[in-house]
Amino acid sequence: KAGVTQTPRYLIKTRGQQVTLSCSPISGHRSVSWYQQTPGQGLQFLFEYFSETQRNKGNFPGRFSGRQFSNSRSEMNVSTLELGDSALYLCASSLPTGEFPTKGSYNEQFFGPGTRLTVL
Amino acid sequence: GENVEQHPSTLSVQEGDSAVIKCTYSDSASNYFPWYKQELGKRPQLIIDIRSNVGEKKDQRIAVTLNKTAKHFSLHITETQPEDSAVYFCAASLFTGGGNKLTFGTGTQLKVEL
């Protein structure tokens, strides 16, 4: 089956602008998590959505927001962009069934290819 | 919140040698510890994971060990091959069945030299 997809793959914005990134999970998956990846900070958890509700949240400012639609597709929005927001934004999807997301299980979480955001 | 430290940041080994990457975590309640491999320009992929009620898990050439008392876990790769070259991330989370908020280490760049 098709994997997690993210659009756009590359984006260039200027400071002060806002941006919306999209993530389409694997068919049947209901949970979507978002991560920010930067060379200095590694992978940092932004938030997780499940059944259109934010279930977990990381330590990012309110400029970072997200939502999930009834078809499980998710968007994240960053307002008032700063230079430090330049990063690879990854989303990951999973079923889940309430059991551990063990490799090879139905709950395994799969990452998308990411959106590379550059803020000038 | 949880904090995960990962060492070393870079690791170079000869093909056929073993590689070990170590991580420590701060939250004793964490119960799930996955390891991800990210090749250059590609998405992270889950390669192995371990739950807090298990001390060791092995999958072919890779293994993970967990020491709950010391709050550290390690990835072991034996008989390394050039295709093992990648960035490896450890992570920790408190999985409660209601979501999976992963805290990642900063990554280890593994280079397997011929």
Interface residues (C-beta under 8 A of the other chain):
Chain A: V4 S31 S33 Y35 Q41 G42 L43 Q44 F45 E48 F50 R55 N56 G58 N59 L90 S94 P96 G98 E99 F100 P101 T102 K103 E108 Q109 F111 G112 P113 G114
Chain B: G1 Y32 P34 K42 R43 P44 Q45 L46 I47 I48 D49 R51 D59 F89 A91 F95 G97 G98 G99 N100 K101 L102 T103 F104 G105 T106 G107
